[in-house]
Amino acid sequence: MVKHLLLLAAACACYAQSWEFGGAIGYGAYRGVRINGPGAEAQAGIHNRFAVGATVTENLYEHVSGEIGYLYQDGDPYLSLNGKSAHIQGQSHSFTYGVLLHPRRVEQRLRPFFAIGAGAKYYRTTGPEPSPQPAPAEATLVKANEWRFLTTVGGGVTYRLRNHLLVRGDFRDYITPFPRRLFVPGANATDRGLFQMFTTTVGVGYWF
């Protein structure tokens, strides 16, 4: 009896396994960070701009998937204070592994999901540095690159077509600690908050 149950469980697990490969395009909008300096408060952030990404998803079980993701966002870091603003050319690269939780079974064509994951984000600047700096007492915007730990939460929906194509929509919040190598705080300044990139994407893929 136990042997038969184990064989049935293995068969169900194998049945649940399938793969999805996809690409997407969308828009990344940042929530900036305050930098408190001597008698003033500067705003540090990254300009909102387009994003493109790719995913590889394995449907491990009926309601649980594992997913490797990559996202590129073409946004320039900036500093602003009292109406003065300056930026430096740059972009970011996010690498994540996440878990997707589906309320519907794997064989269903329409499948909403909740996603949570972690990984790393690479902030890259290509210069030149602004001159003059808009808020030198609060922070300096420099040409530098930095890796930061990344967490992501969100959700979306996939719809499988019968010819093994799928369409997908996502909304994610990508969260990292403040990148202090790009925004170097002044001697008596402190940053307040986390960088958050709210990203909406739509894409297509292939499932089998």
C-alpha positions in Angstrom: 0.0 0.0 0.0 2.8 2.4 1.0 4.7 1.6 -2.2 1.6 2.3 -4.3 1.1 5.7 -2.6 4.7 6.7 -3.2 4.5 5.8 -6.9 1.3 7.8 -7.1 2.9 10.8 -5.5 5.9 10.6 -7.8 3.7 10.4 -10.8 1.8 13.5 -9.7 5.0 15.4 -9.1 6.2 14.5 -12.6 2.9 15.5 -14.1 3.1 18.9 -12.4 6.6 19.6 -13.9 6.7 21.9 -16.9 8.9 24.7 -18.1 8.3 28.3 -19.3 10.8 30.6 -21.0 9.8 34.2 -21.6 10.8 37.8 -22.2 9.1 41.0 -21.2 9.2 44.8 -21.5 7.8 47.4 -19.2 8.5 50.4 -17.1 10.4 50.9 -13.8 9.3 53.7 -11.5 11.5 54.5 -8.4 10.7 55.6 -4.9 13.7 57.8 -3.9 15.5 58.3 -0.7 15.9 61.4 1.5 19.4 62.5 2.6 19.4 64.7 5.6 22.3 67.1 5.8 23.1 70.2 7.8 19.9 72.3 7.6 18.7 70.7 4.4 17.2 67.6 2.9 18.2 66.3 -0.6 16.4 63.8 -2.7 18.3 60.9 -4.2 16.8 58.6 -6.8 16.9 57.0 -10.2 14.9 58.3 -13.1 11.9 56.3 -14.2 12.5 54.6 -17.5 11.9 51.5 -19.6 12.8 48.0 -18.4 13.3 44.7 -20.2 13.7 41.2 -18.7 13.7 37.5 -19.1 12.5 34.5 -17.0 13.0 30.8 -16.8 10.2 29.1 -14.8 9.9 25.5 -13.6 6.5 24.4 -12.4 7.7 22.2 -9.7 4.3 21.3 -8.2 0.6 21.9 -8.9 0.6 25.3 -7.1 4.3 26.2 -6.7 6.9 27.3 -9.3 10.6 28.2 -9.1 11.8 31.0 -11.3 15.1 32.6 -12.3 14.7 36.2 -13.5 16.8 39.0 -15.0 15.7 42.6 -15.4 17.5 45.6 -17.0 16.4 49.1 -16.2 17.8 52.1 -18.1 17.6 54.8 -15.3 20.0 57.6 -14.5 20.9 58.2 -10.8 20.2 61.8 -9.7 20.4 64.2 -6.8 18.1 67.2 -6.2 18.0 70.0 -3.6 16.0 73.3 -3.6 15.0 73.0 -7.2 18.5 72.2 -8.4 19.0 68.7 -9.9 21.8 66.8 -11.6 22.2 63.2 -12.8 24.7 60.8 -14.1 24.2 58.3 -16.9 23.5 54.8 -15.6 21.4 51.6 -15.5 20.8 48.6 -13.3 20.8 44.8 -13.6 18.7 42.7 -11.3 19.2 38.9 -10.9 16.7 37.0 -8.8 15.4 33.6 -7.8 11.8 33.5 -6.7 8.9 31.3 -5.7 5.6 31.7 -7.5 2.4 30.6 -5.7 -0.5 29.8 -7.9 -4.1 29.4 -6.6 -5.0 27.4 -9.8 -3.6 24.1 -10.9 -0.8 23.8 -13.5 -3.0 22.5 -16.3 -5.2 25.6 -16.1 -4.6 28.0 -19.0 -5.2 31.2 -16.9 -3.0 31.2 -13.8 -2.7 34.2 -11.5 0.3 34.1 -9.1 1.9 35.7 -6.1 5.7 36.1 -6.2 8.5 36.5 -3.7 12.2 36.3 -4.2 15.7 37.4 -3.5 18.9 38.0 -5.4 21.3 40.8 -6.2 21.2 44.1 -8.1 24.1 45.8 -9.9 24.0 49.6 -10.1 26.2 50.8 -12.9 27.1 54.4 -13.9 28.9 55.4 -17.1 29.5 59.1 -16.3 30.4 61.9 -16.5 29.9 63.1 -12.9 27.8 66.3 -12.7 29.7 69.6 -12.2 28.8 71.4 -10.1 27.2 69.0 -7.7 23.6 70.0 -6.6 23.9 69.1 -2.9 27.6 68.7 -1.9 27.0 69.1 1.8 24.3 66.3 1.7 25.8 63.9 -0.8 28.0 63.6 -3.9 26.9 61.8 -7.0 29.9 59.8 -8.3 30.8 57.5 -11.2 30.8 54.1 -9.5 29.4 50.6 -9.6 27.8 48.7 -6.8 26.2 45.3 -6.0 23.4 45.4 -3.4 21.2 42.6 -1.9 17.8 42.5 -3.5 14.4 41.3 -2.4 11.3 41.4 -4.6 7.6 40.9 -4.1 4.6 41.1 -6.4 2.3 39.1 -8.5 0.9 38.7 -12.0 -0.9 36.3 -14.4 -0.1 34.0 -17.2 -2.3 32.7 -20.0 -1.3 29.6 -22.0 -2.2 29.4 -25.6 -2.7 26.0 -27.3 0.3 26.4 -29.6 2.7 26.5 -26.6 2.9 30.2 -26.5 2.0 32.2 -23.4 1.3 35.8 -22.5 2.1 37.2 -19.1 1.7 40.4 -17.0 3.7 41.2 -13.9 3.9 43.9 -11.2 6.9 43.7 -8.9 8.6 45.8 -6.2 12.4 45.5 -6.3 13.9 46.6 -3.0 17.6 47.2 -2.2 19.5 49.1 0.5 20.7 52.6 -0.4 23.7 52.4 -2.8 26.2 54.6 -0.9 29.0 54.2 -3.5 26.9 56.0 -6.1 25.5 58.6 -3.6 28.3 59.3 -1.1 26.7 61.0 1.9 28.4 64.1 3.3 30.3 64.1 6.6 27.3 65.1 8.7 24.5 63.6 6.5 22.4 60.5 6.8 20.2 58.7 4.3 16.6 57.7 5.2 15.0 54.7 3.4 15.4 52.0 0.9 15.4 52.1 -2.9 12.2 50.7 -4.4 11.6 50.1 -8.1 7.9 49.5 -8.9 7.9 47.7 -12.2 5.1 46.7 -14.5 5.9 44.4 -17.5 4.1 42.5 -20.2 5.7 39.7 -22.1 5.4 36.5 -24.2 7.0 33.1 -23.8 7.0 29.4 -24.7 5.8 26.6 -22.5 6.3 22.8 -22.7 
